[in-house]
């Protein structure tokens, strides 16, 4: 079981920023930017590669939820970056799909 | 008019990797990784903040199309990063929504 599943199950705490019936958003405990929130689906998908065509609406919902997360974290106007890492080369660390929402400063390059 | 709209209109060339009735995918002319493709909607949205709720399925489709792009570019198995920059702090450079698909090497940090 991943650490994100444990957060979904309430077994370990998280600073929740937003939640609804399909997704949970909480602050990253190792932030890479002043604002760094993770949006995860309640459905246990490993990454984008594991999604089905029927998950298109769920994935789109995750993207749209980023706006409410950005608003609540105060970076909607200043701008924010969305990132999804899929697999080894991307540096994915937890194998439950997660969308990074980052802002609060001028961000640098895309690939590190 | 943005450079991406000109690509959509066929006014300037691009190395197209994938296209359908809703999106166009082409190689970034200034790649930040060995594989670097941009997926854009034909609908002229500035960024995620400009999307409507009805665009959820389109946004999800863009995410799912990344798999076919990654397959065609040979990085589906090795993994890939998806990035959407929204606004100034994120470093957005072209004001037509675009999803970066990057892979082909171990990528570094998320915020540059």
Backbone of each chain as ProteinMPNN parsed JSONL, in Angstrom:
{"seq_chain_A": "XXXXXXXXXXXXXXXXXXXXXXXXXXXXXXXXXXXXXXXXXXXXXXXXXXXXXXXXXXXXXXXXXXXXXXXXXXXXXXXXXXXXXXXXXXXXXXXXXXXXXXXXXXXXXXXX", "coords_chain_A": {"N_chain_A": [[0.845, -1.21, 0.0], [0.521, 2.228, -0.833], [1.89, 5.345, 0.494], [0.145, 7.36, -0.114], [-2.289, 6.09, -0.375], [-2.662, 5.434, 2.26], [-3.02, 7.958, 3.327], [-5.43, 8.623, 2.052], [-7.03, 6.743, 3.291], [-7.077, 7.692, 5.814], [-5.222, 6.891, 7.62], [-2.756, 8.01, 8.017], [-1.828, 11.386, 8.757], [-2.557, 14.44, 6.876], [-2.097, 17.704, 5.455], [-4.859, 18.837, 4.372], [-6.05, 20.466, 1.52], [-8.113, 20.605, -0.267], [-11.01, 18.673, -1.031], [-13.106, 16.251, -2.622], [-15.653, 14.003, -3.861], [-14.181, 12.579, -5.663], [-11.467, 13.254, -5.668], [-8.515, 14.037, -3.663], [-6.705, 16.679, -2.179], [-3.611, 17.72, -0.946], [-0.948, 19.208, 1.027], [2.411, 18.873, -0.083], [4.837, 17.132, 1.73], [7.5, 17.528, 1.379], [8.204, 20.167, 0.094], [8.841, 21.544, -3.153], [8.622, 24.077, -3.931], [7.393, 27.321, -2.852], [4.578, 27.102, -2.653], [3.183, 23.966, -2.777], [1.289, 21.49, -3.653], [-0.351, 18.324, -3.731], [-2.542, 16.657, -5.867], [-4.621, 13.956, -5.803], [-6.276, 11.094, -7.236], [-9.074, 9.377, -5.789], [-9.482, 6.874, -6.732], [-7.354, 4.115, -7.179], [-5.063, 4.548, -9.233], [-1.957, 3.81, -10.769], [-0.335, 5.448, -12.427], [-0.506, 7.771, -15.223], [-0.325, 6.062, -17.359], [-1.644, 3.817, -16.547], [-4.279, 4.425, -16.629], [-7.695, 4.23, -17.843], [-9.655, 4.701, -20.847], [-12.099, 5.573, -19.953], [-11.415, 7.04, -17.775], [-10.92, 9.615, -18.514], [-12.527, 11.842, -17.86], [-12.17, 11.988, -15.101], [-9.41, 12.569, -14.983], [-9.417, 15.06, -16.264], [-10.951, 16.444, -14.418], [-9.191, 16.484, -12.233], [-7.278, 18.26, -13.244], [-8.838, 20.603, -13.473], [-9.526, 21.02, -10.809], [-7.164, 21.962, -9.845], [-7.265, 24.687, -10.062], [-8.92, 25.619, -8.014], [-7.417, 24.751, -5.867], [-5.111, 26.326, -6.298], [-6.237, 28.844, -5.966], [-7.014, 28.759, -3.255], [-4.523, 28.538, -2.088], [-3.391, 30.881, -2.764], [-2.126, 31.479, -5.195], [-3.329, 31.717, -7.632], [-3.527, 33.945, -9.331], [-0.846, 34.722, -9.706], [0.235, 32.564, -10.94], [0.902, 29.097, -11.783], [2.49, 25.851, -11.817], [1.763, 22.682, -13.228], [2.459, 19.267, -12.742], [2.903, 15.91, -13.73], [4.492, 13.011, -12.966], [5.451, 10.111, -14.587], [6.554, 7.046, -14.051], [9.958, 5.712, -14.123], [12.06, 7.328, -15.462], [10.981, 9.835, -15.198], [11.133, 10.346, -12.565], [9.233, 9.501, -10.745], [8.012, 8.906, -7.502], [6.126, 7.931, -5.701], [3.79, 5.394, -6.143], [1.112, 5.992, -6.845], [-1.057, 7.713, -8.755], [-0.397, 11.194, -9.036], [-0.901, 14.679, -9.119], [1.157, 17.373, -9.27], [0.954, 20.63, -7.92], [2.378, 23.653, -8.213], [3.759, 26.741, -7.058], [4.141, 30.241, -6.187], [6.586, 31.372, -6.465], [8.993, 32.413, -8.93], [9.387, 29.838, -11.131], [11.856, 27.46, -12.246], [13.517, 25.663, -14.895], [11.992, 23.016, -16.92], [12.783, 20.39, -16.786], [14.573, 20.01, -14.806]], "CA_chain_A": [[0.0, 0.0, 0.0], [1.332, 3.443, -0.896], [1.647, 6.353, 1.527], [-1.026, 8.163, -0.5], [-3.47, 5.299, -0.019], [-2.818, 5.562, 3.717], [-3.619, 9.282, 3.553], [-6.836, 8.495, 1.642], [-7.727, 5.905, 4.262], [-7.069, 8.363, 7.108], [-4.291, 6.217, 8.528], [-1.721, 8.985, 8.36], [-2.416, 12.72, 8.56], [-2.072, 15.306, 5.801], [-2.699, 19.041, 5.462], [-5.77, 18.787, 3.224], [-6.381, 21.773, 0.953], [-9.383, 20.464, -0.999], [-11.411, 17.292, -1.306], [-14.468, 15.973, -3.062], [-15.892, 12.563, -3.922], [-13.284, 11.925, -6.617], [-10.049, 13.577, -5.467], [-8.035, 14.641, -2.413], [-5.535, 17.529, -2.41], [-2.926, 17.985, 0.319], [0.375, 19.785, 0.843], [3.572, 17.978, -0.168], [5.647, 17.296, 2.949], [8.843, 17.955, 0.957], [7.855, 21.092, -0.989], [9.867, 21.991, -4.103], [8.287, 25.474, -4.214], [6.667, 27.868, -1.689], [3.303, 26.384, -2.658], [3.355, 22.654, -3.424], [0.154, 20.647, -3.264], [-0.569, 17.142, -4.562], [-3.936, 16.259, -6.088], [-4.64, 12.53, -6.156], [-7.6, 10.489, -7.358], [-9.369, 8.333, -4.799], [-9.282, 5.62, -7.475], [-5.926, 3.824, -7.069], [-4.296, 4.413, -10.472], [-0.512, 3.942, -10.531], [0.094, 6.638, -13.154], [-1.356, 8.024, -16.39], [-0.276, 4.884, -18.241], [-2.564, 2.804, -16.021], [-5.656, 4.915, -16.743], [-8.536, 3.732, -18.931], [-10.309, 5.795, -21.581], [-13.2, 6.05, -19.117], [-10.88, 7.924, -16.74], [-10.639, 10.944, -19.08], [-13.231, 12.884, -17.102], [-11.484, 12.075, -13.81], [-8.142, 13.281, -15.201], [-9.763, 16.453, -16.519], [-11.385, 17.005, -13.134], [-7.983, 16.769, -11.447], [-6.69, 19.488, -13.795], [-9.687, 21.744, -13.13], [-9.431, 21.227, -9.356], [-5.93, 22.721, -9.562], [-7.583, 26.117, -9.965], [-9.413, 25.871, -6.662], [-6.236, 24.6, -5.008], [-4.275, 27.52, -6.489], [-6.945, 29.971, -5.355], [-6.937, 28.631, -1.795], [-3.122, 28.706, -1.681], [-2.994, 32.259, -3.064], [-1.248, 31.597, -6.373], [-4.099, 31.629, -8.875], [-3.183, 35.081, -10.206], [0.594, 34.76, -10.008], [0.525, 31.454, -11.848], [1.347, 27.84, -11.163], [2.895, 24.738, -12.683], [1.215, 21.344, -12.989], [3.386, 18.216, -13.171], [2.639, 14.506, -13.425], [5.607, 12.129, -13.302], [5.035, 8.741, -14.879], [7.62, 6.068, -14.184], [11.336, 5.853, -13.654], [12.811, 8.466, -15.993], [10.373, 11.082, -14.75], [11.413, 10.523, -11.143], [8.057, 9.205, -9.914], [8.471, 8.317, -6.234], [5.018, 7.207, -5.071], [3.117, 4.788, -7.272], [-0.313, 6.328, -6.896], [-1.093, 8.909, -9.6], [-0.52, 12.469, -8.336], [-0.688, 15.908, -9.892], [1.809, 18.424, -8.487], [0.564, 22.028, -8.148], [3.495, 24.399, -7.625], [3.803, 28.161, -7.344], [4.599, 31.078, -5.091], [7.887, 31.932, -6.842], [9.333, 32.129, -10.326], [9.921, 28.486, -11.23], [12.891, 27.306, -13.256], [13.337, 24.792, -16.067], [10.972, 21.974, -16.891], [13.312, 19.034, -16.656], [15.504, 19.986, -13.681]], "C_chain_A": [[0.872, 1.249, 0.0], [0.99, 4.388, 0.259], [0.418, 7.187, 1.175], [-2.321, 7.407, -0.216], [-3.729, 5.399, 1.486], [-3.396, 6.924, 4.091], [-5.101, 9.247, 3.182], [-7.638, 7.746, 2.693], [-7.745, 6.53, 5.662], [-6.114, 7.742, 8.111], [-3.114, 7.087, 8.91], [-2.246, 10.368, 7.994], [-1.818, 13.449, 7.359], [-2.748, 16.66, 5.974], [-3.572, 19.14, 4.219], [-6.173, 20.202, 2.809], [-7.756, 21.751, 0.296], [-9.716, 18.979, -1.067], [-12.827, 17.258, -1.826], [-14.591, 14.455, -3.224], [-14.913, 11.817, -4.824], [-11.799, 12.13, -6.336], [-9.779, 14.108, -4.057], [-6.793, 15.459, -2.752], [-4.925, 17.89, -1.063], [-1.523, 18.499, 0.042], [1.455, 18.708, 0.826], [4.438, 18.207, 1.071], [7.098, 17.657, 2.642], [8.687, 18.945, -0.196], [9.059, 21.509, -1.832], [9.635, 23.439, -4.509], [7.516, 25.994, -2.997], [5.26, 27.289, -1.538], [3.513, 25.078, -3.41], [2.307, 21.707, -2.856], [0.063, 19.474, -4.232], [-2.058, 16.862, -4.658], [-3.915, 14.806, -6.533], [-6.073, 12.058, -6.322], [-7.834, 9.49, -6.223], [-9.221, 6.947, -5.436], [-7.779, 5.323, -7.531], [-5.248, 3.515, -8.398], [-2.814, 4.614, -10.164], [0.013, 5.231, -11.169], [-0.828, 6.804, -14.356], [-1.419, 6.797, -17.305], [-1.263, 3.806, -17.81], [-4.028, 3.22, -16.152], [-6.37, 4.262, -17.926], [-9.121, 4.935, -19.655], [-11.417, 6.411, -20.724], [-12.727, 6.969, -17.989], [-10.617, 9.339, -17.248], [-11.29, 12.052, -18.25], [-12.605, 13.072, -15.717], [-10.184, 12.866, -13.945], [-8.402, 14.761, -15.46], [-10.217, 17.158, -15.246], [-10.183, 17.356, -12.265], [-7.34, 18.077, -11.921], [-7.517, 20.702, -13.374], [-9.639, 22.053, -11.632], [-8.184, 22.03, -8.999], [-6.223, 24.209, -9.409], [-8.084, 26.473, -8.57], [-8.281, 25.732, -5.644], [-5.366, 25.846, -5.093], [-4.922, 28.741, -5.84], [-6.787, 29.931, -3.831], [-5.522, 28.857, -1.274], [-2.559, 30.059, -2.097], [-2.121, 32.451, -4.281], [-2.011, 31.548, -7.696], [-3.702, 32.739, -9.848], [-1.718, 35.067, -10.631], [1.028, 33.613, -10.916], [1.045, 30.231, -11.124], [1.644, 26.794, -12.222], [2.198, 23.462, -12.242], [2.2, 20.316, -13.527], [2.826, 16.855, -12.793], [3.845, 13.703, -13.882], [5.099, 10.704, -13.454], [6.263, 7.871, -15.052], [9.008, 6.576, -13.85], [12.014, 7.119, -14.15], [12.259, 9.801, -15.516], [10.645, 11.356, -13.27], [10.196, 10.288, -10.264], [8.497, 8.459, -8.661], [7.382, 7.527, -5.511], [4.119, 6.687, -6.192], [1.601, 4.776, -7.113], [-0.329, 7.66, -7.642], [-1.24, 10.177, -8.769], [-0.124, 13.619, -9.247], [-0.075, 16.945, -8.961], [1.261, 19.789, -8.9], [1.608, 22.887, -7.442], [3.47, 25.858, -8.024], [4.35, 28.928, -6.162], [5.96, 31.679, -5.32], [8.066, 31.691, -8.329], [9.991, 30.758, -10.39], [10.937, 28.41, -12.367], [12.513, 26.316, -14.338], [12.418, 23.609, -15.82], [11.51, 20.611, -16.506], [14.379, 18.924, -15.574], [16.956, 20.099, -14.13]], "O_chain_A": [[1.849, 1.327, 0.745], [-0.047, 4.255, 0.908], [-0.277, 7.67, 2.069], [-3.332, 8.011, 0.141], [-4.878, 5.442, 1.925], [-4.164, 7.039, 5.046], [-5.936, 9.781, 3.913], [-8.794, 8.08, 2.955], [-8.346, 5.979, 6.585], [-6.182, 8.028, 9.306], [-2.538, 6.933, 9.987], [-3.013, 10.515, 7.042], [-0.727, 13.122, 6.892], [-3.827, 16.759, 6.559], [-3.089, 19.484, 3.14], [-6.579, 21.019, 3.635], [-8.474, 22.751, 0.301], [-8.825, 18.134, -1.15], [-13.644, 18.124, -1.513], [-13.722, 13.71, -2.769], [-14.815, 10.591, -4.77], [-10.969, 11.3, -6.708], [-10.686, 14.562, -3.359], [-5.932, 15.009, -3.509], [-5.631, 18.315, -0.148], [-0.966, 18.265, -1.031], [1.422, 17.761, 1.611], [4.736, 19.349, 1.42], [7.845, 18.047, 3.539], [8.999, 18.612, -1.34], [10.14, 21.786, -1.312], [10.369, 23.975, -5.339], [7.033, 25.198, -2.192], [4.809, 27.019, -0.425], [3.97, 25.083, -4.553], [2.428, 21.202, -1.74], [0.365, 19.617, -5.417], [-2.756, 16.835, -3.645], [-3.268, 14.463, -7.522], [-6.979, 12.546, -5.646], [-6.898, 8.839, -5.757], [-8.878, 5.976, -4.762], [-7.002, 6.204, -7.899], [-4.896, 2.367, -8.668], [-2.458, 5.494, -9.382], [0.72, 6.007, -10.526], [-1.81, 6.075, -14.5], [-2.44, 6.534, -17.94], [-1.671, 2.975, -18.621], [-4.922, 2.442, -15.819], [-5.739, 3.804, -18.878], [-9.088, 6.054, -19.142], [-11.644, 7.62, -20.766], [-13.544, 7.605, -17.323], [-10.138, 10.182, -16.489], [-10.666, 13.077, -17.974], [-12.521, 14.195, -15.222], [-9.89, 13.73, -13.119], [-7.692, 15.619, -14.936], [-9.903, 18.328, -15.028], [-10.162, 18.411, -11.63], [-6.912, 18.898, -11.11], [-6.958, 21.719, -12.962], [-9.705, 23.216, -11.234], [-8.15, 22.703, -7.969], [-5.504, 24.913, -8.7], [-7.713, 27.507, -8.014], [-8.197, 26.498, -4.684], [-4.93, 26.367, -4.067], [-4.238, 29.57, -5.239], [-6.468, 30.94, -3.203], [-5.34, 29.316, -0.146], [-1.397, 30.362, -1.826], [-1.442, 33.471, -4.401], [-1.412, 31.36, -8.755], [-3.559, 32.499, -11.047], [-1.395, 35.365, -11.78], [2.063, 33.689, -11.578], [1.556, 30.313, -10.008], [1.137, 26.836, -13.343], [2.058, 23.192, -11.049], [2.718, 20.466, -14.634], [2.334, 16.662, -11.681], [4.183, 13.714, -15.065], [4.418, 10.167, -12.581], [6.941, 7.943, -16.077], [9.201, 7.693, -13.37], [12.498, 7.911, -13.341], [12.991, 10.788, -15.438], [10.413, 12.463, -12.784], [10.125, 10.815, -9.154], [9.26, 7.496, -8.74], [7.674, 6.57, -4.796], [3.732, 7.442, -7.083], [0.926, 3.752, -7.224], [0.309, 8.623, -7.215], [-2.103, 10.245, -7.894], [0.83, 13.545, -10.021], [-0.699, 17.353, -7.982], [1.121, 20.071, -10.09], [1.714, 22.857, -6.216], [3.197, 26.191, -9.178], [4.945, 28.353, -5.25], [6.458, 32.422, -4.473], [7.372, 30.862, -8.919], [11.034, 30.538, -9.774], [10.887, 29.189, -13.319], [11.337, 26.15, -14.661], [12.11, 23.253, -14.682], [10.786, 19.776, -15.964], [15.018, 17.882, -15.43], [17.862, 20.094, -13.296]]}, "seq_chain_B": "XXXXXXXXXXXXXXXXXXXXXXXXXXXXXXXXXXXXXXXXXXXXXXXXXXXXXXXXXXXXXXXXXXXXXXXXXXXXXXXXXXXXXXXXXXXXXXXXXXXXXXXXXXXXXXXX", "coords_chain_B": {"N_chain_B": [[-2.191, 36.771, -32.472], [-1.088, 33.531, -31.494], [1.995, 31.634, -31.838], [1.373, 28.96, -31.763], [-1.241, 28.862, -32.626], [-0.806, 29.534, -35.239], [0.556, 27.284, -36.08], [-1.503, 25.401, -35.809], [-3.176, 26.401, -37.775], [-1.745, 25.819, -40.005], [0.035, 27.616, -40.985], [2.672, 27.877, -40.242], [5.311, 25.459, -40.193], [5.468, 22.264, -38.457], [6.83, 19.491, -36.605], [4.788, 17.063, -36.609], [3.504, 14.752, -34.3], [1.252, 13.447, -33.483], [-2.249, 13.653, -34.145], [-5.695, 14.572, -33.8], [-9.244, 15.167, -33.916], [-9.522, 16.942, -31.843], [-7.063, 17.648, -30.694], [-3.578, 18.59, -31.24], [-0.311, 17.326, -31.605], [3.094, 18.052, -31.373], [6.683, 18.257, -31.97], [8.698, 20.036, -29.619], [10.471, 22.927, -30.502], [12.606, 23.819, -29.088], [13.914, 21.741, -27.362], [13.797, 20.486, -23.996], [14.53, 18.097, -23.105], [15.579, 14.806, -24.231], [13.355, 13.663, -25.555], [10.706, 15.706, -26.328], [7.67, 16.853, -26.555], [4.831, 18.796, -27.481], [1.464, 18.964, -26.583], [-1.437, 20.31, -27.761], [-4.679, 21.847, -27.441], [-7.104, 22.152, -30.054], [-8.998, 24.015, -29.617], [-8.85, 27.386, -28.669], [-7.674, 27.906, -25.833], [-6.227, 29.879, -23.265], [-4.836, 29.062, -20.948], [-4.961, 26.648, -18.203], [-6.496, 28.004, -16.373], [-8.269, 29.413, -17.889], [-10.069, 27.597, -18.789], [-13.309, 25.999, -19.077], [-15.81, 24.311, -17.068], [-16.941, 22.472, -18.767], [-14.83, 21.756, -20.319], [-13.505, 19.686, -19.177], [-13.435, 17.036, -20.168], [-11.98, 17.377, -22.509], [-9.494, 18.211, -21.459], [-8.803, 15.914, -20.03], [-8.61, 14.175, -22.176], [-6.336, 15.223, -23.464], [-4.4, 14.488, -21.581], [-4.571, 11.677, -21.728], [-3.848, 11.269, -24.396], [-1.155, 11.696, -24.233], [-0.004, 9.26, -23.766], [-0.047, 7.859, -26.195], [1.576, 9.565, -27.646], [3.953, 9.274, -26.166], [4.408, 6.578, -26.646], [4.848, 6.569, -29.425], [7.155, 8.084, -29.517], [8.901, 6.521, -28.215], [9.209, 6.348, -25.419], [7.415, 5.296, -23.645], [7.661, 3.07, -21.942], [9.985, 3.642, -20.463], [9.28, 5.921, -19.136], [7.785, 9.173, -18.47], [7.451, 12.755, -18.161], [4.8, 15.004, -17.516], [3.891, 18.362, -18.042], [2.23, 21.388, -17.336], [2.372, 24.765, -17.722], [1.073, 27.576, -16.169], [0.673, 30.818, -16.541], [2.663, 33.607, -15.254], [4.548, 33.069, -13.031], [5.017, 30.404, -13.439], [6.426, 30.333, -15.721], [5.266, 30.332, -18.227], [5.305, 30.625, -21.727], [4.093, 30.754, -24.231], [0.873, 31.754, -25.031], [-1.22, 29.886, -25.403], [-2.825, 27.146, -24.33], [-0.756, 24.411, -23.435], [0.512, 21.116, -23.177], [3.351, 19.755, -21.941], [5.298, 16.969, -22.882], [7.757, 15.007, -21.731], [10.775, 13.111, -21.905], [13.096, 10.338, -22.172], [15.435, 10.512, -20.825], [16.843, 10.502, -17.506], [15.059, 12.681, -15.621], [15.386, 15.836, -13.893], [14.751, 17.925, -11.001], [11.48, 19.25, -10.048], [10.865, 21.947, -10.129], [12.879, 23.346, -11.242]], "CA_chain_B": [[-2.263, 35.312, -32.708], [0.106, 32.848, -30.991], [2.699, 30.749, -32.771], [0.697, 27.66, -31.794], [-2.401, 29.009, -33.509], [-0.281, 29.498, -36.619], [0.813, 25.864, -36.389], [-2.822, 24.782, -36.014], [-3.726, 26.892, -39.039], [-0.899, 25.396, -41.119], [0.795, 28.759, -41.514], [4.084, 27.565, -40.048], [5.419, 24.0, -40.103], [5.835, 21.621, -37.193], [7.005, 18.043, -36.709], [3.6, 16.531, -35.934], [3.657, 13.391, -33.779], [-0.097, 12.884, -33.341], [-3.338, 14.629, -34.205], [-7.067, 14.12, -33.976], [-10.161, 16.297, -34.109], [-9.495, 17.825, -30.676], [-5.719, 18.067, -30.279], [-2.425, 18.43, -32.127], [0.932, 17.12, -30.844], [4.264, 18.283, -32.231], [7.923, 18.368, -31.206], [9.14, 21.362, -29.184], [11.674, 23.295, -31.275], [13.695, 24.046, -28.132], [13.662, 20.644, -26.407], [14.439, 20.492, -22.682], [14.837, 16.695, -22.832], [15.74, 14.106, -25.518], [12.004, 13.671, -26.132], [9.949, 16.857, -25.82], [6.532, 17.075, -27.455], [3.76, 19.631, -26.936], [0.092, 18.606, -26.972], [-2.282, 21.499, -27.605], [-6.058, 21.716, -27.921], [-7.448, 23.027, -31.189], [-9.734, 25.117, -28.991], [-7.839, 28.347, -28.222], [-7.64, 28.261, -24.413], [-4.944, 30.479, -22.891], [-4.216, 28.154, -19.983], [-5.965, 25.89, -17.45], [-7.37, 28.952, -15.682], [-9.265, 29.902, -18.849], [-10.956, 26.496, -19.18], [-14.64, 25.897, -18.473], [-16.092, 22.965, -16.554], [-17.242, 21.606, -19.916], [-13.571, 21.362, -20.945], [-12.877, 18.603, -18.399], [-13.187, 15.87, -21.015], [-10.883, 17.766, -23.41], [-8.252, 18.182, -20.674], [-8.508, 14.508, -19.788], [-8.168, 13.61, -23.455], [-4.932, 15.632, -23.657], [-3.567, 13.647, -20.71], [-4.543, 10.312, -22.264], [-3.105, 11.294, -25.663], [0.28, 11.663, -23.924], [0.461, 7.872, -23.829], [0.222, 7.539, -27.599], [2.756, 10.362, -27.981], [5.107, 8.62, -25.531], [4.645, 5.311, -27.358], [5.433, 6.859, -30.743], [8.497, 8.647, -29.326], [9.753, 5.48, -27.634], [9.479, 6.539, -23.992], [6.277, 4.862, -22.825], [8.123, 2.156, -20.9], [11.009, 4.277, -19.617], [8.604, 6.919, -18.32], [7.78, 10.539, -18.998], [6.896, 13.824, -17.329], [3.823, 15.929, -18.091], [3.937, 19.681, -17.401], [1.459, 22.515, -17.872], [2.686, 26.024, -17.062], [-0.036, 28.529, -16.212], [0.976, 32.165, -16.09], [3.992, 34.201, -15.132], [5.476, 32.389, -12.125], [5.321, 29.075, -13.957], [7.282, 30.461, -16.885], [4.536, 30.11, -19.484], [5.882, 31.486, -22.768], [3.125, 30.896, -25.325], [-0.403, 31.842, -24.331], [-2.183, 28.892, -25.878], [-2.613, 25.994, -23.444], [0.046, 23.317, -23.985], [0.954, 20.069, -22.258], [4.676, 19.246, -22.28], [5.566, 15.547, -22.681], [9.227, 14.949, -21.754], [11.368, 11.852, -21.483], [14.308, 9.948, -22.899], [16.565, 10.598, -19.903], [16.423, 10.756, -16.128], [14.777, 14.1, -15.471], [15.725, 16.382, -12.584], [13.721, 18.455, -10.107], [10.198, 19.668, -10.607], [10.685, 23.385, -10.183], [14.037, 23.925, -11.916]], "C_chain_B": [[-0.963, 34.648, -32.238], [0.739, 31.984, -32.079], [2.003, 29.389, -32.847], [-0.567, 27.73, -32.654], [-1.958, 28.968, -34.967], [0.075, 28.073, -37.038], [-0.509, 25.149, -36.644], [-3.399, 25.168, -37.372], [-2.89, 26.489, -40.245], [-0.065, 26.512, -41.708], [2.294, 28.608, -41.294], [4.195, 26.077, -39.767], [5.753, 23.525, -38.694], [6.014, 20.137, -37.453], [5.874, 17.394, -35.916], [3.811, 15.069, -35.557], [2.301, 12.687, -33.729], [-1.102, 14.003, -33.563], [-4.675, 13.926, -34.299], [-7.953, 15.362, -34.02], [-10.103, 17.317, -32.974], [-8.13, 18.382, -30.321], [-4.701, 17.888, -31.393], [-1.195, 18.276, -31.235], [2.112, 17.253, -31.782], [5.5, 18.472, -31.355], [8.232, 19.817, -30.867], [10.415, 21.721, -29.952], [12.859, 23.663, -30.378], [13.592, 22.997, -27.029], [14.471, 20.766, -25.126], [14.799, 19.078, -22.244], [14.978, 16.002, -24.19], [14.41, 13.942, -26.268], [11.236, 14.826, -25.501], [8.895, 17.236, -26.852], [5.512, 17.949, -26.733], [2.422, 19.15, -27.472], [-0.775, 19.829, -26.72], [-3.7, 21.199, -28.066], [-6.263, 22.613, -29.146], [-8.25, 24.227, -30.69], [-8.738, 26.1, -28.373], [-7.985, 28.793, -26.765], [-6.276, 28.836, -24.079], [-4.165, 29.556, -21.961], [-5.333, 27.438, -19.236], [-6.965, 26.825, -16.779], [-8.486, 29.459, -16.579], [-10.26, 28.819, -19.26], [-12.3, 26.597, -18.465], [-14.803, 24.486, -17.916], [-16.328, 21.987, -17.698], [-15.973, 21.155, -20.641], [-12.896, 20.196, -20.227], [-12.527, 17.412, -19.292], [-12.044, 16.148, -22.001], [-9.536, 17.693, -22.678], [-7.838, 16.738, -20.373], [-8.026, 13.804, -21.043], [-6.712, 13.977, -23.73], [-3.996, 14.757, -22.829], [-3.459, 12.228, -21.286], [-3.764, 10.225, -23.572], [-1.592, 11.233, -25.401], [0.83, 10.246, -24.009], [0.809, 7.465, -25.247], [1.45, 8.311, -28.088], [4.01, 9.681, -27.427], [5.441, 7.311, -26.239], [5.357, 5.58, -28.675], [6.862, 7.398, -30.63], [9.423, 7.695, -28.572], [10.043, 5.608, -26.153], [8.338, 6.069, -23.081], [6.744, 3.979, -21.668], [9.091, 2.826, -19.928], [10.424, 5.383, -18.744], [8.707, 8.313, -18.894], [7.093, 11.479, -18.028], [5.906, 14.655, -18.15], [3.879, 17.234, -17.312], [2.992, 20.633, -18.121], [1.831, 23.746, -17.053], [1.542, 27.004, -17.277], [0.429, 29.866, -15.662], [2.435, 32.435, -15.788], [4.939, 33.381, -14.262], [5.878, 31.017, -12.636], [6.251, 29.134, -15.159], [6.574, 30.168, -18.208], [5.004, 31.112, -20.528], [4.94, 31.719, -23.936], [1.73, 30.787, -24.71], [-1.534, 31.143, -25.085], [-1.853, 27.646, -25.056], [-1.784, 24.91, -24.124], [0.547, 22.404, -22.87], [2.299, 19.554, -22.749], [4.736, 17.75, -21.969], [7.076, 15.377, -22.823], [9.737, 13.615, -21.243], [12.649, 11.59, -22.244], [15.57, 10.058, -22.07], [16.006, 10.74, -18.498], [16.255, 12.25, -15.94], [15.085, 14.546, -14.04], [14.511, 16.93, -11.85], [12.535, 19.07, -10.811], [10.11, 21.16, -10.881], [11.91, 24.103, -10.748], [15.074, 24.468, -10.947]], "O_chain_B": [[0.128, 35.131, -32.538], [0.115, 31.653, -33.087], [2.043, 28.735, -33.889], [-0.915, 26.763, -33.331], [-2.66, 28.429, -35.823], [-0.083, 27.701, -38.201], [-0.621, 24.374, -37.594], [-4.035, 24.351, -38.037], [-3.265, 26.776, -41.382], [0.48, 26.376, -42.804], [3.096, 29.141, -42.06], [3.292, 25.487, -39.175], [6.251, 24.282, -37.86], [5.437, 19.583, -38.389], [5.984, 17.2, -34.705], [4.238, 14.256, -36.376], [2.219, 11.473, -33.911], [-0.848, 15.156, -33.216], [-4.769, 12.813, -34.818], [-7.454, 16.48, -34.148], [-10.584, 18.439, -33.128], [-8.027, 19.453, -29.723], [-4.92, 17.146, -32.351], [-1.042, 18.989, -30.243], [2.137, 16.648, -32.854], [5.399, 18.799, -30.173], [8.061, 20.713, -31.693], [11.335, 20.907, -30.042], [13.984, 23.802, -30.858], [13.228, 23.315, -25.897], [15.656, 21.098, -25.148], [15.313, 18.878, -21.143], [14.542, 16.55, -25.202], [14.368, 14.073, -27.491], [11.129, 14.911, -24.278], [9.19, 17.853, -27.875], [5.351, 17.85, -25.516], [2.264, 18.951, -28.677], [-0.84, 20.329, -25.597], [-3.905, 20.393, -28.974], [-5.673, 23.687, -29.253], [-8.188, 25.314, -31.265], [-7.86, 25.68, -27.62], [-8.375, 29.93, -26.499], [-5.262, 28.331, -24.563], [-2.978, 29.304, -22.17], [-6.508, 27.588, -19.573], [-8.139, 26.485, -16.631], [-9.532, 29.888, -16.092], [-11.199, 29.098, -20.005], [-12.412, 27.198, -17.396], [-14.035, 23.583, -18.247], [-15.96, 20.816, -17.61], [-16.033, 20.265, -21.489], [-11.818, 19.765, -20.637], [-11.439, 16.847, -19.178], [-11.24, 15.262, -22.291], [-8.559, 17.174, -23.218], [-6.659, 16.394, -20.455], [-7.146, 12.945, -20.987], [-5.937, 13.134, -24.182], [-2.94, 14.337, -23.302], [-2.372, 11.653, -21.321], [-3.094, 9.226, -23.831], [-0.835, 10.769, -26.254], [2.012, 10.057, -24.295], [1.825, 6.812, -25.485], [2.263, 7.784, -28.847], [5.006, 9.531, -28.134], [6.612, 6.972, -26.413], [6.338, 4.917, -29.01], [7.68, 7.198, -31.528], [10.583, 8.018, -28.318], [11.021, 5.039, -25.667], [8.302, 6.402, -21.897], [6.27, 4.127, -20.542], [9.024, 2.604, -18.719], [11.011, 5.743, -17.724], [9.592, 8.608, -19.697], [6.279, 11.074, -17.198], [6.147, 14.965, -19.317], [3.91, 17.231, -16.081], [2.955, 20.682, -19.35], [1.632, 23.773, -15.839], [1.1, 27.235, -18.403], [0.564, 30.028, -14.449], [3.313, 31.607, -16.032], [6.031, 33.031, -14.71], [6.955, 30.518, -12.307], [6.802, 28.114, -15.573], [7.216, 29.798, -19.191], [5.091, 32.309, -20.252], [4.986, 32.775, -24.567], [1.44, 29.85, -23.966], [-2.6, 31.695, -25.354], [-0.725, 27.156, -25.091], [-2.07, 24.53, -25.26], [0.943, 22.848, -21.793], [2.392, 18.985, -23.836], [4.277, 17.314, -20.913], [7.622, 15.579, -23.908], [9.21, 13.057, -20.281], [13.216, 12.482, -22.875], [16.659, 9.737, -22.548], [14.831, 11.06, -18.32], [17.216, 13.006, -16.086], [15.051, 13.747, -13.104], [13.388, 16.465, -12.047], [12.577, 19.368, -12.004], [9.368, 21.59, -11.763], [11.971, 25.332, -10.732], [16.106, 24.987, -11.373]]}, "name": "protein", "num_of_chains": 2, "seq": "XXXXXXXXXXXXXXXXXXXXXXXXXXXXXXXXXXXXXXXXXXXXXXXXXXXXXXXXXXXXXXXXXXXXXXXXXXXXXXXXXXXXXXXXXXXXXXXXXXXXXXXXXXXXXXXXXXXXXXXXXXXXXXXXXXXXXXXXXXXXXXXXXXXXXXXXXXXXXXXXXXXXXXXXXXXXXXXXXXXXXXXXXXXXXXXXXXXXXXXXXXXXXXXXXXXXXXXXXXXXXXXX"}
